[in-house]
């Protein structure tokens, strides 16, 4: 195939064999978020570039190296969204959702970053975001973490560890910044090029460095928790008290700063050692100053996001079964005059039992050919409608995936016969 007609590097197709498991994960995430009182919010794929520069921070890898930015025909600079929080906040401000109100929302969709493609990390990837705006206490921080812990339990994922830190307020971080600059300036010869550029512009980003050669100097840096203001320290202590009472284990990680500039106070990551070097599966934290920074009134907020591609990979590594997408029934119609009644029967089944998946044979073919198709479809049962069954008002019911004899069922009794065989889906 010509390169022009191949998928763009780092942008993967989701094939029918995988889409059922995607739907399972998406439905689980949605159901958990809504069980905690969060509602769906949808935002555009494209936003003004300035939105991300102001929210994420210009001295970040995302803005400096990874965003897909272009000019439209009117000369406006637009960017494919690299993350969802900024767009969600923009939507809240634009529609007055944050004026004397509190909002709990969830969002899912594709994001775009020009990264080096690797296992579980793509240039187009899909995120699930949960955001709470207008809540300032540690209780909502705890709810965010409890929600993600419930997700792991529900999906049977046990290979994750919660890492927790507090970044404090902007003022306490500024004090920390001065100390950090002084420390790294004394070790400037050990810094790589990216870190030297960030030394005086955004030194906390140096703590995020993945360069193995820099880890000794990063490990010796002062820790932010030593500079926490009293209010942030109390907030963090109350959060840990709730998590301790709920039995949620965690590891305090004073080096955890997150990769975006808008974070403050509580930050957390769920990490795993089952996916290679890229260990973060789900991450989030507080961004109490972002709404005001983008033109709204001061509004405390917190959220988390996870990548669906990485969640899918971890789900499978931890033994999760792929969702079954095969039909429950494959309807074989063989013989003159059987096709129209077969369609009528299929529609009756779909009408009276919407949870049952019914596939009808299309394109004709002999009885033998149709049975091969029925078996290939993965259906649990074949419904057989021939001339004899049509004349007698019956239909054949043949197990395809389990033991049992074929039987003949009166058309009028088919649904009640199927009910115990095909229990209702959740």
N, C-alpha and C positions, 0 to 999 in steps of 0.2 A: 504494500500500500504506500502511496505517496506520502511523504512527511506532512504535506499540507492537510491531509485528512486523518492524521493521528492526533490523539489527545495531547494537549499541551502538557509539558513536563510538570509534574507536581499537582496535576488536576485529574483526579481519578474518576472513572465511571463506577457507579454502584449497580451491579448486575442483578437480575432477578433472583439468582441463588442466594444473594446476600441481603436483599431488601427486606425480607421477612424479619431478619434479626435486627436490622436497623429500626423497623417499625416497632418491634418488641421493646427495644431500649428507649426509643422516643416516647412510647406510650407509658412506660414505667416512670420516666422522668416527669412527664406531664401529670400523671396521676398523683405522684408524690407531691409535686409543687402545689397542685390544686387542693390536696388534702390538708395543706398548711395554710390555705386561704390566698394563694397567689393566682393571678389571672393573666391570661395571655395578652401581650402587646407585640405588635408587628411594626417593624421599622424598615425604611428603604435600604437597598443594597449600597447605594451611592450617597455620600454626604459631601459637604464642602470640606476641602482639605484643612482649612483653618480650624475646624472643629476638633480634629484629631491632634493637630499641633498644639492647641491650647490645652487639651485634656490629657493626652498621653505624655506630652513633654517633647520638646524639640531635640533634647539630648538623650534620645533613646534609640535603640536599634530599630524599633518599629518605624519611627518617623524618619530616621536618617538613612535606613538601608532597605526597608522591607515593604513600604506601602506602594500600592498600584495607583499612581496619580497621573491624571491627564487633564487637558483643557477641553472643555466642550466648545461648541460652535460659537458661543458668545464670549469665549475667552475666560470663562470661570474655571478655577482650579477645583477639580473634583477628585475624590478618592474612593475606591472600593473599600468598604468597611473592613478594617483589620481586627476590630473587636466591637462589642455591642454596647458597652456601658455608656459611652459618649452619646451614641445615637438615642439610647433610651432616655438619658437625661435631657437631651435636646428636645425629644418628643414631649416629655413632661412639661418643660418650660413653654414650648410652643403652644400647647393646648390647655395651659392653665391647670394641669393635673396636680401641681404641687402647691397651689395657692390655698393655704389653710387646710390642706389635705395630706393624708398619708397614703402611699401607694405601695402595694406588694404585687410585683409582676414577674412573669417569666417570658422568655423569648428563645426561639431556636431558628437557626438558619446558617447559610454559608458565610465564611470570612475569607479574607484574601491577604496573604503575606508572601513576599518574594524571599522565601527561605531556601536553604539547601534541602531538597526532598530527601527523606529518609523514612525508615519504618515507623509508621504511625504519625508522621508529620508531613503535611502536604501544603502546597501553595494555595489551593482552595481546600479549606477544611470546614467542618461543621461544629458549631458550638451550641450548647444549651446554657442559658444564662438565667439566674434568679436574682432579682434586685428588690430591696426594700428601701423606700425613700420617705424620710420624715420621722425616722425612729432613731433615738440617740442613746438608748440604754444598752447595757451588755446582754439584755435578754434576747434581743433580735440577733445579736452576734451568735449567741448560743443556739437559737432556732436554726440559723443557717447551717451550723455545723451538725446539729442533730439531724437535719434533713438529709445531708449528704451521708451521714452514718447509716441512716435508714435505707438509702439507695444501695449501699454496699451489701447490707443484710438481705435486701429483697432480691438482688441479683446473684447472691451467693459468692460475692467477691470478698475474700479475707486477706488478700496480699497487699493491703494498703496501711500506711501509717500516717497519722495526723501530725503535722508540724505547725507550731503556733508561735507567734511573736506579737509584740506591740511596737508600732513606730512612733507613738506619742503624737503630740500636736505639732503644727508647723513651727511653733516657737521652740519647742524642745529639740526638734530636728535641726533647727538652725544652729543651736548651741553645739549639737553633735557634729554638724557639718564642719564647723571651725576646727574641732579637735581632729576630725578625720582628715581634713586637708593637711593639717600640720603633720599627722602621722605618715600619710602616703608621700608627702613631699620629702620626708626624710628617707624614703625608700624608692625614690623616683627611678633609680637605675634598674629596679626590679620590675617596673611596670611595663606592660606591652603598649603598643601605639594607641589602641582604643582607650586604655586607662589613662594614659598621659593627657589625651584630649579631654577626658572627663574630670580630671583632677580638680580644676577650678570651676568647672561648669556644673557638674553633677557628681560629686565624689561617691555618693551612695551606690551609684551604678557599678562602681568598681567591685563592690561586695558581691555583685551578681556574676562576676567573671567566671567563665568555665575553663579558662586557660590553666592547665595543670601546673605550669611553671610558676604561676602566680599564687598558688594556693598557700604556700608558707607565709607570704607577706599578708595575704588576706586574713589568714587565721590569727595573726598577731595584732590585727586592728582592734581599736577600742570597740566595745559593744554598745549598741544604742540603748539597751535597757538600763544602763548606768546613768542615762541622762533623761529618763522619763520624768515628766511633770507629775505632780501628786495626783491630779485628777485622772490622768491616763493610767497610772499605776493602779488606782482603785478600780477603775473600769475593767482593767485586765484581770485583777484579782477576783472580781465578782464573776466574770466570764468563766474563769477556771473553776470557781466554786460550783457553778451550775454543771459544767462538764464533768467534774469529779462526782457529783451527786448522781448524774445520769449514767455513770460508768463508762464514759468515753475516754479512752486512753489517748495520750498525746505526748509529743516530745517538744520541749521548749527549744527553739532554734533562734538565737539572737542574731544570726546572719541572714535570716529570712527578711528580705526587703521588698520583694515583688518587682516586676519589671516596668511598672507604669508609675508616672510621677504623682498621680492623684491619690495614692493610698495614704492613709493615716491610721493611727491606733491599731486596732486588731487586723492582722493579716494571717492567713493560714494556707497551707497546701496539704493535699493528700498525695503521698508519694508511694512508689512501688519499686521493687528491684526486679520485677518480672518483665520489664519492657526495655531492657538495655539502658543506655546512657540517659535517655530522656525519661526521667523518673516521675515527673509531675503529671498527675491524672486530673486533678481538680484543684482549683485555687481561687482565692477571693480575699476580700477584706473591706475595710471602711474607706470611704472617700467623702468625708464630711464637707470638704471645701469645694467639691467639683461643681455643684449646682450654682453656687455664687460665682465661681470662676467663669462659668458659661453664660452669665447674665441673669440668673435667677436669684431669688431670695436665699439667704443662708438656710441650708437644708441638710441635716445629717443623713447619711445613706450608707448602705453596705450591700455587697453582692458577691456571687461566685459564678464561675463558669467552668465547664469541662468540654473537652474535645470528644466528639462522638466517635471519630475514628480510633482514638486511643482507648476509649471506653469499650468499644467493640473488641479490640485486640485483647484487652485485659480480661473481659468477660469470657472469651474463648480460652485464654491461657488458664483461667481459674476453673475450667470445666463446664462453662455454660453451654447449654445445648442450643443449636441454631433453631430458630422458629420454623415450624412447619408451614409451608405455603401451599402444599398440594391440596387439590379439591377433596372434599369428603366423598363426593359421588361423581362417577363418570357415566353419563347416560349414553348407551349404545342403542341406535335405532337402525335395524336391519330389515329390509324388505319394503315392498311397495306400500305406500300409504302410512308409513310409521313416523315420518319426520315431523309433520305438523303436530300430531298428538304428543310426540316427544318434547317439542318446544312448549306445548301447553302444560305438560307435566312439570317441566323444569321451572317454568314461571310460577306454577302453583306452589312448588316446594320453596322457592325463594320468597314468595309472598307470605306463606304461613310460617316458615321457619327461617327468618333472615340470617340467622347465625350459621346455617348450613351452606357450605360452598358446593355449588353444582356446576360441573362442566359438561356441556353436551358435545358429542362428536360433530365436527364440522368437516365438510369436504367428502362425505360419502365413504365408500370403501366396503369391502366384504366384512362379514362378521369377524373373521380372523384378524383382518387388518385393524378393525375398530377395537378389538380386545387387546391387541398389542399397544395401541395408543392409550387405552385405559390403564394398562399396567405401567407404561412409561410415565403417565401423568402423576403417579404416586398416590392416586385416590385409594381410600380405604375399601370402597365398595363400588362395584359396577352395577348399574341398573340396565336390564336387558329388555328391550321392547322389540319383539318380532311380530310377524303376522299372526301367529297363534295367540300370543299374549294380548295383542290388540283385540282380536275377536272375542277373547274370554274376559276382557276387562281386568287383566292381571299384569304383573311385571316381575321379571326375574331379579333377584337380589343375590349377588355373588361376592363373597369376601375376597379381597385381593391382597391384604396385608396380614391376615391372621387365619387360623384354622377355622373350619366350619364348612358346612355343605351349602351349595346353592339352594335357594328356596323360592317358591312362587308365592307372591303376595297379592291379594286383591288390591286394585288401584286405590280404592276407598280406605284401605287400612294401612297404606304405605307410611304415612306420616307417624302414626302411633307405633308402627313397627320400628321406625328409625329412631324415635325419641330416646329409648334406652341405649341404643348403639352409638349415637352421636350426641353426647351430652352438650348442653349449652355452653358456649365459650364465655369467658369473663368479659 
